[in-house]
Amino acid sequence: MANKKLKLLYLARFLQEQTDEEHPKTVQDMIAYLERCGISAERKSIYDDLGLLQLYGMDIQSVRSKSYGYFLGQRDFQLPELKMLIDVVQASPFLTPGKSMELIGKLEGLTSQPNARQLRRQVYVMNRPRTNNEQLYYAVDGINTAINENRKVTFRYFDWTVSGEKAFRRDGAAYLTNPVALCVDRHYYLVAYDTATRDYRHYRVDRIAGLTVSDQARDPLPRAFDLGQYVKSIFDMYNGRTVTVRLQFDRSLINAVIDRFGAKAPMHAIDEAHFTLTAPVEVGPTFFGWLFQFGTQAKLLSPDEVKAEFTDYCRGVLSQYE
């Protein structure tokens, strides 16, 4: 009798794991599966169960070939969506290879096994630098918990040495701070408020060790804090004063420029080979480094003071090779 009560659950799992539009299953297939699970079933009861599962909300479709087959149609995630999510997991440098494969396996469980095999054939974890801090996943969870429960966190923070060892800051003493937000660029960052300095700090989560959620409540945070602006100050090109500059580019760089400034950036064609852009940037080494990579294909036209700073930057790089 206990097994009979489980029949509906086993049948739902069979449809989720074994069927899709390309792989329908017959009622006889379902009866054979249930028998392997220790449950006997008759054809009529299977039809009744399929009706109940449809009433529950499962999108069970039928198809006629030599005999009627059934499959689960609409799912929470369709195959292209799962492939996109897997691509994001594969490309994330803040996930270890082991954690990447673990998450990919869980994503594959959201579709049928035939489709999962199709996804698995496309999986390739890119050979790019990745974190080797297996604790990052749990640190992220702890930080989220602390923010939601309005508590402080404590952890140790380290830098890497040339030999690949961890060198803990503050001689290994623990940090106790007020978590404000988690931000992600190429890496996860904890944004925290330091009460002693009355200022905000950010920490690479993959360089945090032994994070624990404290019993202490977070200190009151200043009301004037603009998280969006702070994130801009630590990511990307936002690390200097804002200045509107005019730049000239070869037409071949149009995609790179749109990636940087957006499709609505004010661009104007000069001739068939060049165009200009006028846009605000945060003047500093990150912007200069971005511009420098294009060599003679890009030119800073104005203003003169930024041109002078960029010239000094280029000379400083060149001086290392003279």
N, C-alpha and C positions, 0 to 999 in steps of 0.2 A: 504493500500500500504506500509506503514512504517513497519508493521509486516511482510509482504512478504519479504522485504529486509533483515529482521533479520533471515529469515528461515534457511539460510546456517549456521549462527553462532549457532543457537539453535541445529541444527542437529549435528554439530561438537561437541558441549558440551555433547549432549546425548551419542554419541559414546565414548567420553572420560570418562564419568562418569558411564555409565551403561553397557558397553560391555567389554569383554575380551574373550580369546579363549574358556573358559568354559561357558561363558554367552553371546552367540550371540543373536542378536535381529532381528526380521523380519521387513520387510517394513511396515506391518500393525502396529507393535509396534511403529515405528517411526511416522507414521501418527497420532496415538492416542496421542503420546507425544506432537506433534506439536499442536494438537487441544487443549490440556490442556494449552498450551502457547498462545492460541488465534490465531493460524495460521492454516488455512485450506490448505491441500496439497493433490495432486493426486499421484498415484503410479508412473506414468511416470516421474513426476517432481522429485520424490525422487531418482529414478535411475539417472537422470541427475545431481542432487546435489551430489550424491555419487561419480559420475565420476569427478566432479569439485574438490571435496575434495581430491580425489586421485591425480589429476593433481597438486593440491596445495602442496602435499607431505605427506598427511596422509596415513598411511599404513592400508587401509581398506581391510579386508579379508572376503571372503564368505565361507560358509560351508553348505552342503546339509544334512538335516535330513528329517523330513516330508515336510518341505518347506525350501526355502533359508533363511539363517540367515547371518548377517553381524556383524563383530566386529573389533575393533581397535587393530592391531597387535603390531608392533614395537612402543615403546614409548621412551621418553627421558631417563626414568629410568625403568628398569625391576624389577620385584618383589624381587629377591634376593639382588639387589643393594639397594632398598629402605629398606629392612630389615637390611642390614648392616649399612646404615646411621642412622636408628632408634636406633640400638644397640649403636652406637657412642654417639648419643644424650642422651640415657639413662645412659650411663656410665660416662658422663661428670660432674665432681664435681663442675665446675664453672657455671653450669646452675641451677637455682632454679627449684623445682618441677613444678611450674606453667609454667615457660618458656619452660621446657622440653616437657610438654604435648602440649603446643601451637605449638612448632616446629614439634612435631610428627604429630599433626593434619594437618599441612601444607604439610608434606611429604606424608601423606595418600592421600591428594588431587591430587597427581601426578599419581595415578593409578585409576582403576575402583572402584566403591563403593563396589562390592562383594569382590574384593581383599583387599580393605581398611578394611573391616570387618575382613578378615582373619588376616591382620597385627595387628588390634586392639586386637584380642584375644591373640596375642603373646606379647603385650606390658606389661611390668612390670617395673616400675620405682624403681630402686634398693634402698633399705633402707640403704643408706650410707651417711656419712656426705656430705652436699652440702652447697653451698653458700646460704645465705638468703638475699643477696643484689640484689634486683630487678633492680637496676640501672646499673648493670654490662653490660648488653646488649647494653645500650645506650652509656656507657663510651667507649666500644670497637669501636662503630661506630664513636664517636667523635674523638678518637685517630687516627683512619684510615683517617678521613677527614683532621685532622691537618697535618698528615704526607704527604698526597697527595697534600695539598695546601701550604705546607712549612710554617706552622704557629705554634706558641707556644700553650701550653695548661695550664690551671690553674685548681686547684682542692684542696680539703682538704684530708688529709690522716689520717687514724685512726688505732688503735690497739683495740682488744677486751679485756674487763675486765673480771674478774672471774664471775661477775654477769650478763655477756652477754651484757653489755652496750658498746657504742663506746667511746673511749678515744682519742680525736684528738691530733695529734702531733702539736708541735709549738703553743700550746694553741689555736688551731683552725685556725691559720693564714693560708692563701692560699699559695700553692706552685705554682710557675710559672717556667716552664721548657720547654726544647726542646725535643719533642718526636722523637725517632729514629726508633723504631721498636716495634711490638707486638710479644711476644713469648708465647708459650703454652707448659707446661709440664702437671702436674695435675691441674695447675691453669694458668690463663692468667697473664702475666707480661708486664708492660710497661718499655721499656728500654729508658732512657732519658739522655741527655747530660747537665751537670751542668756547666754553664759558669764560675761561681764564683770559683769553686774548680778545673775547667778544668779536670773533671773526669766524668765517667758515673755512673748512679744510676739505680736501678730497683725497681719497685713498684708493689705489688699485685693489680690487677685491681679491685678485689672484695672488697678491702679495700680503694678504692678511692670513695670520695663523691663529688657530685656537679661539675663534670668535665665540663668545657666549653672550646670551641675553641677560643683562643685569636685573636685579630686583629693584634697582633705583629708578624712580620716575625721571623722565627727561626734564631738563631745565627749560623754563619758558623760552621760546624762540622769539627774536625780534620780529615785529610785524612788517617791517619795511623790506624784508628779504625778497628778491626777485629771482626765483629758481631758474627761470628760462634764461635770464641774462647771465647768471653765474655759470650755467652749463655752456653758454657761448664762450665764456672767458676761458674755459679749460679744454674745449674741443676745437678741432679744426683750425681755422685761421684767426680765431678771435683771441688775440693775446697782445693787443697794442691799442693805440688811439685810432679812432675811426676817421678816415679821410676818404673823400671822393676822388678817385683816380680815373684817368683815361688811358686805355690800353689798346694796342694794335696787335692783331693776330693773323696768321696765315689761315686761309679758309679750311685747311685740313684739321684745325684745332677746334672747329665749331662744336663737336660733341663734348670735348673736354671742358670748354667754356660753359656750355649749358649745364653740364654736370655740376660745375662749381657755382654758377650764379643763377641758374634756372632759365626756363624757356622764355620767360617774360622780361629778361634783362634787356636794357636798351642797347641793341646792337645796330650798327649801320655799316652798309657795304661801302668800301672805298673804291674797289675795282673787282675784277673777277677773282683776284688772288688774295685779297685782304679785307678785313673788316675791323671796326673799332667797337669798343665797349666802354661805357662810363658807368661806374658803380662804386658804392661805398665799400671799403675794405678795412680790416684792422691791420694797420701797418706794423710790421715786425718780422722776425725771422721766419715764421711759418708762411706768411704771405710771400716773402722774398724767395723762400725755398720752392714754393709752388710755381712761381713765375720763372725761376731760374731753370727749372727742368726742361723748359721749352726752347732754351738756347736762342738762336737767331730767328726762330719762328714767332716770337712774341717780343713786344717792345713797350716799355712804360713811357708814355708821352707826356704826362703831367700828373700832379704839379711838380715844380722844380725841386722843392725840398725833399719830396719822396724819391725823385730821380737821384738826387745826391746821396740819400741813404742807401738806395739800392746799388748805386755805383760802389760805395764803400763796402757793402756786403760782398759784391762780386770780387772786388780787389782782395778782400780778406780771404776768400776761398782760394783765389789764384796764388796768393803769397805762400800758401803751404806747399806749392809745387815748383816754386822758383829756386 
